[in-house]
């Protein structure tokens, strides 16, 4: 679906209105969405779709995921503290045990992935030998 320039600009303006101290504020997001739905300005559906995309991107960017091959004694809290110092407070944290990693950790912040697992190294070696 093609979105007009005015709708993109309006979505960006509304997205900035949803921020408090450079953090998404869920109450503001709800108020902005309700206001759009109630007032129904021109191209409000396109604006809502674009706003949804901007919010989803920010949530993804501020989500920390840590995977380890076995249960960590602190459930990864030391890793999360380190990530928070570097990237700021997250909107969501996920810790999972993935036995396929064999050893090491796999950390994802938004679209950035740091894979220090043994499985990744084995995959890289098998790819290099082919």
PyMOL commands that set and color helices and strands:
alter all, ss='L'
color gray80, all
select helices_A, chain A and resi 5-17+26-39+44-61+77-87+99-101+118-129
alter helices_A, ss='H'
color red, helices_A
select strands_A, chain A and resi 19-20+23-24+63-68+92-97+105-109+112-115
alter strands_A, ss='S'
color yellow, strands_A
deselect
rebuild
show_as cartoon
